[in-house]
C-alpha cells in the first residue's frame, strides 16, 4: 500500500509540475505577443494596404521577411522558382515544426475599412480572405517560439514558410514538390474566419485549368459560313459539363467562368476561354471526373470544328485531419479565450451586420466563444494548398474571429473588418494559440510521435509516391496579370 501511495504521490507531483510549466509557457506567450501587438498590427495593416495578388506579393513578402530577419531568423528567398516565397529558420535539431504564412490578396474586392460598401479609389484587389492577418499572425507565432527556444535552451527548429498565391495559384504545392517539407515533423497553420475553432477538419481536393478554343474569324452576317466560333466551342463544352452534374457523386463541385468570349457580336470569335474548377474528396476522386471534363472539351471542339488546348493552372490535395494535434491546438485556443469588442468595435459590427444579404448564419457575440471540442471531422466544401502539405507531415490548423460573426469569406465585409482592430484581435489570438501549441509539442515529444502515428495510419502506413495534381508545370507567375 505504501508503494502504491508513493506512486500516486509521484504521479500527482509530475502532473503538478507539468501544469506549472504549461502555465509558465502560456504566460510567456501572452506577454511576448502582447508587448509586440502594435508592431504586428502595423505589419498586417501595411500588407492590407498593399493588397498584392498571387505571385505579385513583392512588398508583402519583404515586409514579413524583414520582421523575421530582425528577430534573428535565417531567411532563404525565391524558393521553388517563386520569387516571393521564403523559408525562415531558427534553432537546431528535432523536432522541426513548421508554421505556414500566406499573404496574397484577391482581385476585384477593393474596400476601405468602413462598414459600408466603399472601394478604395483606384484600387482593385483586397484581402477578402484575411491573408494579411494570416501571414503576420504566423510570423508573430514563429518569433515567439524562437524567443522561447532561446530563453529555455530547448532543442528544436522552428521554421516559418512564406507561401505565396494560395488563392488559385497553389504556391505551397510547388514548395512541397521542391522537397521543402521533407524533413518537417509537424506543421501548424491558421485562417481568418468569423468564428474561433480548432476542430479537426478536412477539405476537398481540386484541380483547375483554362480551356482555350481557337476558331476562324469572319463577318457574322456577311460570311458566317466561313467562320468557326471559338465561343461556340466554349458554350458546347459548358453544356456537356452541366449535363455531367447529374452523374457525378454529390460531393463533387464543378464551377467555371468564361474569361474570354469575343469582342464584337458581328465578328465570329476566333478565340474564347473558359476557366474550370473541379473539386472532390480526394485526388483519386478528382482524376476520373477531370478526364470526363477533358473529353467534353475535345467533343466540343470536334462538334464546332474548332481547336482546343488547356493549361492546368493549379491542383490541391485534400487536407488530412489530425485529431492528436487538433486537441493540443484546441486546448491552446481555450487557454486564451474568445474575443471581446470595445464600444467602437461593437458599433462597427452592428452597422456591418445590417449590410448582410439575408440572415447571418452566426450571431453577433459569438466571437467571444470557442467551438466546443469534438473528435468528429469537420468537412469543408472548399479547398486549400495546405492539403498537399498535410500529406507530407502531420498538420493542424485553427480559425479565429478576425471578421464580424456571419461575415462571408471573399466579401467586401471581410476586407473591411480585416483592416480594423477587429481583425488584429483575431490575428493575435491565432498567434498566441499557434505559439503555445508549438511550445507544447517541443515540451512533449510523445505528442509529436502520436501525431505522426495517426498521420501514417491515414496515409496507409507509409509515405506515398507524391504526384501533385498540377503535374510538372512551372509556377504560373503571371496567372493574375
HUDA-V996355 format. One record per residue. N is the residue number from 0. RES is the residue in one letter. SS is DSSP state (@ for helix, = for strand, . for the rest). PHI is phi in whole degrees, 0 to 359 (NA if undefined). OMEGA is omega in whole degrees, -180 to 180 (NA if undefined). Layout:
N_RES_SS_PHI_OMEGA / N_RES_SS_PHI_OMEGA
This chain:
0_X_._NA_-180 / 1_X_@_294_179 / 2_X_@_295_177 / 3_X_@_295_179 / 4_X_@_297_178 / 5_X_@_296_179 / 6_X_@_297_179 / 7_X_@_296_180 / 8_X_@_296_179 / 9_X_@_295_178 / 10_X_@_297_179 / 11_X_@_296_179 / 12_X_@_295_179 / 13_X_@_295_179 / 14_X_@_298_179 / 15_X_@_295_179 / 16_X_@_296_179 / 17_X_@_295_178 / 18_X_@_296_179 / 19_X_@_296_178 / 20_X_@_297_179 / 21_X_@_296_178 / 22_X_@_297_180 / 23_X_@_296_180 / 24_X_@_295_-179 / 25_X_@_294_178 / 26_X_@_294_178 / 27_X_@_298_180 / 28_X_@_299_-179 / 29_X_@_301_-179 / 30_X_@_291_-177 / 31_X_@_297_-179 / 32_X_@_286_178 / 33_X_@_298_-178 / 34_X_@_289_-180 / 35_X_._251_-174 / 36_X_@_302_-178 / 37_X_@_296_179 / 38_X_@_295_180 / 39_X_@_293_177 / 40_X_@_296_179 / 41_X_@_292_177 / 42_X_@_298_180 / 43_X_@_300_180 / 44_X_@_295_178 / 45_X_@_301_-178 / 46_X_@_292_174 / 47_X_@_300_-180 / 48_X_@_285_177 / 49_X_@_298_179 / 50_X_._47_-178 / 51_X_._269_-177 / 52_X_=_278_-172 / 53_X_._308_-179 / 54_X_._68_176 / 55_X_._249_-170 / 56_X_._274_-173 / 57_X_@_296_-178 / 58_X_@_288_-179 / 59_X_@_297_179 / 60_X_@_300_-179 / 61_X_@_296_-180 / 62_X_@_296_179 / 63_X_@_290_179 / 64_X_@_299_-180 / 65_X_@_299_179 / 66_X_@_295_-179 / 67_X_@_289_178 / 68_X_@_296_179 / 69_X_@_296_-180 / 70_X_._273_176 / 71_X_._101_177 / 72_X_._279_168 / 73_X_=_273_-172 / 74_X_=_240_172 / 75_X_=_250_-176 / 76_X_=_237_175 / 77_X_._63_-177 / 78_X_@_275_179 / 79_X_@_56_179 / 80_X_@_63_178 / 81_X_._241_-175 / 82_X_._302_-176 / 83_X_._266_178 / 84_X_._278_175 / 85_X_=_198_173 / 86_X_=_227_180 / 87_X_=_245_-174 / 88_X_=_231_173 / 89_X_=_212_176 / 90_X_=_100_179 / 91_X_=_208_177 / 92_X_._80_-178 / 93_X_._253_1 / 94_X_._284_173 / 95_X_=_262_-180 / 96_X_=_248_179 / 97_X_=_260_173 / 98_X_=_235_-178 / 99_X_=_270_178 / 100_X_=_225_176 / 101_X_._252_-178 / 102_X_._200_179 / 103_X_._267_178 / 104_X_=_259_179 / 105_X_=_253_178 / 106_X_._286_170 / 107_X_._85_-179 / 108_X_._231_175 / 109_X_._299_-178 / 110_X_._199_174 / 111_X_._278_-177 / 112_X_._273_180 / 113_X_._229_-174 / 114_X_._275_174 / 115_X_._215_-176 / 116_X_._296_-178 / 117_X_._207_179 / 118_X_._299_175 / 119_X_._291_179 / 120_X_._304_-180 / 121_X_._78_-178 / 122_X_._272_177 / 123_X_._228_-175 / 124_X_._274_177 / 125_X_=_204_-179 / 126_X_._274_-178 / 127_X_._281_175 / 128_X_._242_172 / 129_X_._74_-176 / 130_X_@_287_173 / 131_X_@_295_176 / 132_X_@_283_-180 / 133_X_@_305_-177 / 134_X_@_301_-178 / 135_X_@_292_179 / 136_X_@_299_178 / 137_X_@_292_176 / 138_X_@_299_178 / 139_X_@_301_179 / 140_X_@_296_-178 / 141_X_@_297_179 / 142_X_@_296_179 / 143_X_@_295_178 / 144_X_@_296_177 / 145_X_@_301_179 / 146_X_@_296_178 / 147_X_@_293_177 / 148_X_@_301_-179 / 149_X_@_293_-177 / 150_X_@_293_-175 / 151_X_@_267_-177 / 152_X_._69_-177 / 153_X_._285_177 / 154_X_._274_178 / 155_X_=_145_-180 / 156_X_=_238_173 / 157_X_=_252_-174 / 158_X_=_226_179 / 159_X_=_259_179 / 160_X_=_260_173 / 161_X_=_276_-168 / 162_X_._244_-178 / 163_X_._285_162 / 164_X_._54_175 / 165_X_@_292_-175 / 166_X_@_285_175 / 167_X_@_84_-179 / 168_X_@_254_177 / 169_X_._54_-179 / 170_X_@_305_-178 / 171_X_@_294_-178 / 172_X_@_297_178 / 173_X_@_295_178 / 174_X_@_289_174 / 175_X_@_296_-179 / 176_X_@_300_180 / 177_X_._279_176 / 178_X_._85_-175 / 179_X_._286_179 / 180_X_._249_-172 / 181_X_._295_-175 / 182_X_._250_-178 / 183_X_._274_179 / 184_X_._272_175 / 185_X_=_213_180 / 186_X_=_229_-179 / 187_X_=_240_175 / 188_X_=_210_176 / 189_X_=_207_176 / 190_X_=_208_173 / 191_X_=_300_-176 / 192_X_=_196_173 / 193_X_._249_-178 / 194_X_._211_176 / 195_X_._247_-176 / 196_X_=_203_175 / 197_X_._227_-178 / 198_X_._281_179 / 199_X_._295_-176 / 200_X_=_210_178 / 201_X_=_226_-179 / 202_X_._228_173 / 203_X_._269_168 / 204_X_=_287_176 / 205_X_=_207_175 / 206_X_=_216_179 / 207_X_=_227_176 / 208_X_=_202_171 / 209_X_=_259_180 / 210_X_=_263_-173 / 211_X_=_246_-179 / 212_X_=_256_-178 / 213_X_=_237_180 / 214_X_._238_179 / 215_X_=_228_180 / 216_X_._284_177 / 217_X_._194_175 / 218_X_=_290_-172 / 219_X_._291_179 / 220_X_._254_-174 / 221_X_._280_-177 / 222_X_._214_-177 / 223_X_@_296_-178 / 224_X_@_291_-179 / 225_X_@_270_-180 / 226_X_._262_172 / 227_X_=_226_-169 / 228_X_._277_173 / 229_X_@_296_178 / 230_X_@_294_174 / 231_X_@_301_178 / 232_X_@_299_178 / 233_X_@_298_-177 / 234_X_@_292_178 / 235_X_@_293_177 / 236_X_@_298_-179 / 237_X_@_300_-179 / 238_X_@_295_-179 / 239_X_@_291_178 / 240_X_@_294_177 / 241_X_@_298_177 / 242_X_@_289_176 / 243_X_@_298_-170 / 244_X_@_304_179 / 245_X_@_290_-167 / 246_X_@_240_175 / 247_X_._248_179 / 248_X_._305_-176 / 249_X_._296_179 / 250_X_._281_-179 / 251_X_._283_173 / 252_X_=_232_178 / 253_X_=_231_178 / 254_X_=_215_-174 / 255_X_=_210_173 / 256_X_=_214_176 / 257_X_=_278_-177 / 258_X_=_270_175 / 259_X_=_219_-178 / 260_X_._227_-175 / 261_X_._112_-175 / 262_X_._239_-179 / 263_X_._212_-178 / 264_X_._298_-177 / 265_X_._268_174 / 266_X_=_240_176 / 267_X_._298_-175 / 268_X_._294_177 / 269_X_._270_177 / 270_X_=_216_174 / 271_X_=_210_-176 / 272_X_=_219_175 / 273_X_=_230_-175 / 274_X_=_250_-175 / 275_X_=_246_166 / 276_X_=_243_170 / 277_X_=_232_179 / 278_X_=_236_177 / 279_X_=_202_-172 / 280_X_._298_-177 / 281_X_._210_176 / 282_X_@_303_179 / 283_X_@_296_177 / 284_X_@_284_-178 / 285_X_@_295_-164 / 286_X_@_300_179 / 287_X_@_293_178 / 288_X_@_293_180 / 289_X_@_297_178 / 290_X_@_300_178 / 291_X_@_295_178 / 292_X_@_297_178 / 293_X_@_297_177 / 294_X_@_297_177 / 295_X_@_297_178 / 296_X_@_296_178 / 297_X_@_298_179 / 298_X_@_297_179 / 299_X_@_296_179 / 300_X_@_294_179 / 301_X_@_297_-176 / 302_X_@_292_-179 / 303_X_@_251_-178 / 304_X_._52_174 / 305_X_._242_175 / 306_X_=_244_179 / 307_X_=_225_171 / 308_X_=_225_176 / 309_X_=_221_179 / 310_X_=_238_174 / 311_X_=_294_-179 / 312_X_=_265_178 / 313_X_=_203_177 / 314_X_=_200_-177 / 315_X_=_230_169 / 316_X_._283_171 / 317_X_._286_177 / 318_X_._283_174 / 319_X_._274_-179 / 320_X_._288_177 / 321_X_._223_-175 / 322_X_@_294_-180 / 323_X_@_302_-179 / 324_X_@_290_-180 / 325_X_@_298_180 / 326_X_@_296_178 / 327_X_@_296_179 / 328_X_@_295_179 / 329_X_@_299_179 / 330_X_@_297_177 / 331_X_@_295_178 / 332_X_@_299_179 / 333_X_@_296_179 / 334_X_@_302_-176 / 335_X_@_259_172 / 336_X_._77_-177 / 337_X_._274_-173 / 338_X_._237_178 / 339_X_._258_175 / 340_X_._268_169 / 341_X_._277_-173 / 342_X_@_298_-179 / 343_X_@_293_178 / 344_X_@_295_179 / 345_X_@_297_178 / 346_X_@_296_178 / 347_X_@_302_-178 / 348_X_@_298_-179 / 349_X_@_297_179 / 350_X_@_293_-179 / 351_X_@_293_-179 / 352_X_@_303_-179 / 353_X_._294_180 / 354_X_._268_-178 / 355_X_._293_176 / 356_X_._271_-178 / 357_X_._91_-178 / 358_X_._287_-178 / 359_X_._294_-178 / 360_X_._284_-177 / 361_X_._220_-173 / 362_X_._278_174 / 363_X_._301_-174 / 364_X_._110_-179 / 365_X_@_288_177 / 366_X_@_295_179 / 367_X_@_278_-172 / 368_X_._254_173 / 369_X_._248_178 / 370_X_._302_-178 / 371_X_._298_-175 / 372_X_._293_169 / 373_X_._208_176 / 374_X_._275_178 / 375_X_._297_-178 / 376_X_._285_177 / 377_X_=_277_-175 / 378_X_=_248_-180 / 379_X_._255_176 / 380_X_._271_176 / 381_X_._273_-179 / 382_X_._219_180 / 383_X_._203_176 / 384_X_._286_169 / 385_X_@_299_-179 / 386_X_@_305_-179 / 387_X_@_296_177 / 388_X_@_299_-176 / 389_X_@_293_175 / 390_X_._275_178 / 391_X_._262_-178 / 392_X_._201_175 / 393_X_=_304_-171 / 394_X_=_228_180 / 395_X_=_221_179 / 396_X_=_223_174 / 397_X_=_213_172 / 398_X_=_241_170 / 399_X_=_228_-174 / 400_X_=_279_174 / 401_X_._276_179 / 402_X_._246_175 / 403_X_._295_-180 / 404_X_._309_-178 / 405_X_._94_179 / 406_X_._288_176 / 407_X_._273_172 / 408_X_._299_178 / 409_X_._64_179 / 410_X_._244_177 / 411_X_@_295_177 / 412_X_@_296_177 / 413_X_@_293_177 / 414_X_@_299_-176 / 415_X_@_299_-178 / 416_X_@_294_-179 / 417_X_@_294_178 / 418_X_._267_-177 / 419_X_._245_178 / 420_X_@_295_175 / 421_X_@_300_177 / 422_X_@_297_-179 / 423_X_@_297_180 / 424_X_@_298_178 / 425_X_@_296_179 / 426_X_@_298_-178 / 427_X_@_291_174 / 428_X_@_296_178 / 429_X_@_297_-179 / 430_X_@_299_179 / 431_X_@_298_-177 / 432_X_@_294_179 / 433_X_@_293_-179 / 434_X_@_299_-179 / 435_X_@_294_176 / 436_X_@_300_180 / 437_X_@_298_-180 / 438_X_@_298_179 / 439_X_@_295_176 / 440_X_@_289_175 / 441_X_@_294_-177 / 442_X_@_288_-175 / 443_X_._229_-179 / 444_X_@_301_179 / 445_X_@_298_178 / 446_X_@_297_178 / 447_X_@_297_179 / 448_X_@_297_179 / 449_X_@_294_179 / 450_X_@_297_-180 / 451_X_@_290_177 / 452_X_@_296_178 / 453_X_@_297_-180 / 454_X_@_297_179 / 455_X_@_297_178 / 456_X_@_297_177 / 457_X_@_294_-179 / 458_X_._277_-178 / 459_X_._86_175 / 460_X_._87_-179 / 461_X_._202_174 / 462_X_._287_-180 / 463_X_._274_171 / 464_X_._278_-171 / 465_X_._294_176 / 466_X_._233_-177 / 467_X_._299_-179 / 468_X_._291_177 / 469_X_._267_175 / 470_X_._72_-176 / 471_X_._254_-179 / 472_X_._294_174 / 473_X_._284_176 / 474_X_._304_-178 / 475_X_._279_-171 / 476_X_._297_-179 / 477_X_._252_-172 / 478_X_._293_177 / 479_X_._259_-179 / 480_X_._274_NA
